[in-house]
Amino acid sequence: MAEPELYFEEASRYLNEALMEETLRALSPVRREKALKMKLQSAKRLSVAAGHLMDTVLARKGINPERVIYGKYGRPELPGNLLYFSLSHQNGTAALAVSEKPVGVDIEFVQDKKYSDSIVRRFYFPAEKEALSRTADFDAKLRLFFRMWTVKEAYGKLCGTGIKDALKMDSVNPFKSVCFSYPSCPMGKDYLVTVCMPQEA
């Protein structure tokens, strides 16, 4: 699989209110509106970071960010498939994948308070449950739990349907039509990133 370009941005830089307001004004209209809808300041900063990241990368590639349209499930797209990209954000960090082929990316922050047996019971496949049950060390199980979830989410992002198709993905026995990569995140090992792309013939 040809690896897509990956970009990251931290929302913490927007604790500087002057920079926050300046960046917010410069965002493309749709991203600005999205950020302004956020009630919590932390969510607003993260939305601004994600919007700035996407707008900046597209502008560097000579593409006007205002050309971006949003699909039925909220996936950002460019008319004519000039370029494919996928955006994800979690716990103060935004991740953007850009490729000449369809792509989906998910980023998750590993934290023990978010491990959920009920999520495993409801949404994980038997092979995933078995892999988790065989993992005795809790830290390893926690990372596996989140890694499996990023696989599901990245697939959903690739499909453009989010959670609707994400839950069809068995991370232990994935569909042969797609492939995954697991790049590191510059913000540290507690962030897990998964990229999903169509399998090349």
C-alpha positions as CSV (number, residue, x, y, z in Angstrom):
1,M,0.0,0.0,0.0
2,A,1.3,3.4,-0.9
3,E,1.3,5.3,2.4
4,P,-0.7,8.5,2.5
5,E,0.7,11.7,3.8
6,L,-0.1,12.2,7.5
7,Y,-0.3,15.5,9.4
8,F,-1.0,16.3,13.0
9,E,-1.9,19.4,15.0
10,E,-2.4,19.9,18.8
11,A,-5.3,22.0,20.1
12,S,-3.2,23.2,23.0
13,R,-1.6,26.0,20.8
14,Y,-5.0,27.6,20.8
15,L,-5.0,28.2,24.6
16,N,-3.6,31.5,23.3
17,E,-6.8,33.4,22.8
18,A,-5.5,35.9,20.3
19,L,-4.2,33.1,18.1
20,M,-7.5,31.2,18.6
21,E,-9.5,34.2,17.4
22,E,-7.1,34.9,14.5
23,T,-7.2,31.3,13.3
24,L,-11.0,31.1,13.7
25,R,-11.5,34.1,11.5
26,A,-9.2,32.6,8.8
27,L,-10.9,29.2,8.6
28,S,-13.0,28.3,5.6
29,P,-16.7,29.2,6.3
30,V,-17.9,25.6,6.9
31,R,-15.0,24.9,9.3
32,R,-15.6,28.2,11.1
33,E,-19.3,27.5,11.5
34,K,-18.5,24.0,12.8
35,A,-16.1,25.4,15.4
36,L,-18.5,28.1,16.5
37,K,-21.2,25.5,17.3
38,M,-19.0,23.9,19.9
39,K,-20.1,24.7,23.5
40,L,-17.0,23.7,25.4
41,Q,-13.8,25.7,24.8
42,S,-11.8,22.5,24.7
43,A,-14.0,21.1,21.9
44,K,-13.9,24.5,20.1
45,R,-10.1,24.5,20.2
46,L,-9.9,21.0,18.8
47,S,-12.4,21.9,16.1
48,V,-10.2,24.9,15.2
49,A,-7.1,22.8,15.2
50,A,-8.7,20.2,12.8
51,G,-10.0,22.9,10.5
52,H,-6.7,24.8,10.4
53,L,-4.9,21.6,9.7
54,M,-7.1,20.7,6.8
55,D,-7.3,24.2,5.4
56,T,-3.5,24.7,5.6
57,V,-2.6,21.3,4.0
58,L,-5.1,21.8,1.1
59,A,-3.9,25.4,0.5
60,R,-0.2,24.1,0.4
61,K,-1.4,21.8,-2.4
62,G,-2.9,24.6,-4.3
63,I,-6.5,23.7,-3.5
64,N,-9.0,26.3,-2.2
65,P,-10.4,24.8,1.1
66,E,-13.8,26.3,0.2
67,R,-14.1,23.7,-2.5
68,V,-14.5,21.0,0.1
69,I,-18.0,19.6,0.3
70,Y,-19.4,17.3,3.0
71,G,-21.1,14.0,2.4
72,K,-24.3,12.6,3.9
73,Y,-22.4,11.3,7.0
74,G,-20.1,14.4,7.3
75,R,-17.1,13.2,5.4
76,P,-15.2,16.0,3.8
77,E,-14.7,15.5,0.0
78,L,-13.3,17.3,-3.0
79,P,-15.5,17.3,-6.2
80,G,-13.9,15.3,-9.0
81,N,-11.8,13.2,-6.6
82,L,-8.8,15.4,-7.1
83,L,-7.5,14.3,-3.7
84,Y,-8.8,12.1,-0.9
85,F,-8.4,12.9,2.7
86,S,-9.7,11.9,6.1
87,L,-9.8,13.8,9.3
88,S,-9.9,12.5,12.9
89,H,-9.4,14.2,16.3
90,Q,-9.2,12.9,19.8
91,N,-8.0,14.2,23.2
92,G,-6.6,17.5,21.9
93,T,-4.9,16.2,18.8
94,A,-6.1,16.3,15.2
95,A,-4.9,13.8,12.5
96,L,-5.2,14.3,8.7
97,A,-4.5,11.7,6.1
98,V,-4.1,12.8,2.4
99,S,-3.8,10.5,-0.5
100,E,-4.4,10.1,-4.2
101,K,-6.6,7.1,-3.4
102,P,-9.5,6.8,-1.0
103,V,-8.3,6.8,2.7
104,G,-9.7,6.6,6.2
105,V,-7.8,7.5,9.4
106,D,-8.6,7.3,13.0
107,I,-6.8,8.5,16.1
108,E,-7.5,7.4,19.7
109,F,-6.0,8.2,23.0
110,V,-5.4,5.2,25.2
111,Q,-6.9,5.8,28.7
112,D,-8.0,3.1,31.1
113,K,-11.2,4.9,32.2
114,K,-12.6,4.4,28.6
115,Y,-12.1,0.6,28.6
116,S,-15.6,-0.9,28.4
117,D,-16.7,-4.5,28.7
118,S,-20.2,-3.4,27.5
119,I,-18.7,-2.0,24.3
120,V,-16.8,-5.3,23.8
121,R,-19.9,-7.3,24.4
122,R,-22.1,-5.2,22.0
123,F,-19.8,-4.3,19.2
124,Y,-16.8,-6.6,19.0
125,F,-16.7,-9.8,17.0
126,P,-16.1,-13.2,18.6
127,A,-12.5,-13.4,17.4
128,E,-11.9,-9.9,18.9
129,K,-13.4,-10.9,22.2
130,E,-11.2,-14.0,22.2
131,A,-8.1,-12.0,21.5
132,L,-8.9,-9.6,24.4
133,S,-9.7,-12.5,26.8
134,R,-6.3,-14.1,26.0
135,T,-4.5,-10.9,26.9
136,A,-3.8,-11.1,30.6
137,D,-1.8,-7.9,31.1
138,F,-4.3,-5.0,31.5
139,D,-2.2,-2.4,29.8
140,A,-1.7,-4.6,26.8
141,K,-5.4,-5.4,26.7
142,L,-6.2,-1.7,26.9
143,R,-4.0,-0.9,23.9
144,L,-5.5,-3.9,22.0
145,F,-9.0,-2.7,22.8
146,F,-8.3,0.7,21.4
147,R,-6.3,-0.6,18.4
148,M,-9.3,-2.7,17.4
149,W,-11.5,0.3,17.7
150,T,-9.2,2.4,15.5
151,V,-9.4,-0.3,12.8
152,K,-13.2,-0.1,12.9
153,E,-13.3,3.6,12.8
154,A,-10.7,4.0,10.0
155,Y,-12.7,1.6,7.9
156,G,-15.8,3.6,8.6
157,K,-14.0,6.8,7.6
158,L,-12.8,5.1,4.4
159,C,-16.4,4.1,3.5
160,G,-17.6,7.6,4.3
161,T,-20.3,6.3,6.5
162,G,-18.7,6.5,9.9
163,I,-20.0,4.2,12.6
164,K,-22.6,2.7,10.3
165,D,-20.0,0.6,8.5
166,A,-17.3,0.7,11.1
167,L,-19.1,-1.9,13.2
168,K,-19.1,-4.3,10.3
169,M,-15.3,-4.6,10.5
170,D,-13.7,-7.5,12.4
171,S,-10.2,-6.3,13.2
172,V,-8.9,-9.8,13.7
173,N,-10.4,-11.0,10.4
174,P,-10.6,-7.9,8.2
175,F,-12.2,-7.7,4.8
176,K,-9.7,-8.6,2.1
177,S,-10.8,-5.6,0.0
178,V,-8.9,-3.2,2.4
179,C,-5.5,-3.0,4.1
180,F,-4.3,-1.2,7.2
181,S,-1.2,0.5,8.5
182,Y,-0.4,1.7,12.0
183,P,1.8,4.8,11.9
184,S,3.2,6.3,15.0
185,C,1.9,9.6,16.4
186,P,4.4,12.4,17.1
187,M,2.4,13.3,20.2
188,G,3.4,10.1,22.0
189,K,2.8,6.4,22.4
190,D,-0.6,6.9,24.1
191,Y,-2.0,7.9,20.8
192,L,-2.9,5.1,18.4
193,V,-3.3,5.9,14.7
194,T,-4.7,3.5,12.1
195,V,-5.0,4.2,8.3
196,C,-7.3,2.2,6.1
197,M,-7.1,2.1,2.2
198,P,-8.4,-0.1,-0.5
199,Q,-6.3,-3.2,-1.2
200,E,-4.3,-2.9,-4.4
201,A,-5.0,-5.6,-7.0
